[in-house]
Amino acid sequence: LSDGRGADVSVDAVGNQLAATLEVTAQRGKISVFGMNEHAHPEVKQHDITRNELKVYGSFVGAHTFPRAIKILERGVIKPSGLVSMTLPIDDIKTGIDAARAGEAVKVLVTPTN
């Protein structure tokens, strides 16, 4: 989509994709890291950050973040439903996990079985 240039802004919202963001971010791009996973130990290539002049920003969700986020969602500024790649019943959760791991899905919505 970027003709090989890379993304101007990349986000690791899950806490284990920092290495992947380094691979897809354009030179002089920005990376936002706010996902938290204390068990992840990604190999970070400082050379890639320095050589490509990347800016890496860390952010921690504070006490007053959720009320503001809820208001933004209620106003319709952000439509998270556009991120959902597939919706599956909980009995098919393995299908969703496999699709996400294979890069075939971004977000998988799992619904309870009736």
N, C-alpha and C positions, 0 to 999 in steps of 0.2 A: 504493500500500500504506500510505502514511502520511497519507492524506487531505489531501495537499498540504503537510503540515508539513515533510517532509524527513527525512533519516536522522540519527539521533543521533550516529552514528559513520560516517565514510567513510574508505576506504583507497585510496591510490594505490600499488599494489604493482608497477607496471611502469615508473614513472618519467616518464610523459608525460600523466597524467590529473589533475593538480592543478586545472586550470581546471574540469574536469567535477565534481570533488569539491566545489568552491565552489558549484556550481549545485545540487547535490542534498543538501547538508548543512543540517540544521535550525538555526534560530537557537540560539546558545549550544552548538552541537554541536562535535564534535572531529574533526580530520582527522589521520590518520597517514600520513606520507610515508616509505616505505622503499624503493620501487622506484628504480632508478638508470638514467638514460639521459642521458649527457653531451651527446647531440645534440639533446635536446628543449629548446625555449625557449618554454615556455607563457607566455601573457600572464596575469599574475596581477593581479586587481583588488583592490588593498588595501582599497578602499572596502567590498567585500563582506565581507572578513575583519573589519574594524573595525565596520561597521554591524551585522553579525549576531553580533558578539561570539564569533567562532569561535576555537578553540584549534587551532593547527597544530603537530604534533609531527614532528620528523625523527628517523629512527633508522637507524643503520648496523649491518649484520650484523657482529658481532664474532667473534673467533677461537673462542669457546666456545659459540656459538649452535647450530651444527648438531648436535653430539652431544645436546644437550637436546631439540631439535626431533625428532630421530630417536626418542628415548625416548618422547616424547609420541605420536608416530605409532604406535609399537609397542604402546603401552598402549591405543590406540583412542580416546583423548580427542578427537581430531579425525579426521573421516572425509573426506579430500579427494575421494574418489570422488563424493560428493554434489555437487561443484562441476562435474563433467564434464557438459557439455551434449550432446556427441556424440562418437562414436568413429569414426574413418575410417581407411582404409588410406592409406599415404603417397601413393599415386597420386591420391588425391582431396583432397590438402592445400589446393588452391585453393578448393574448396567450403567447407572449414573456415575459411579466412581470410576469405572473403567473408561467411560467416555471422557471424563475430565482428565484422567491421567494420559489418555491418548491424544489430548488436545482437540477433541471433537466437541467439547462443551466448555463454556466459560463458567456458568453457574447452573447448577442442577437443583431444581426445586423438588423436594420430596414431600409428598402429602400423606397423611394417615390413611390407612385402609378403612373403608366403611364396613 
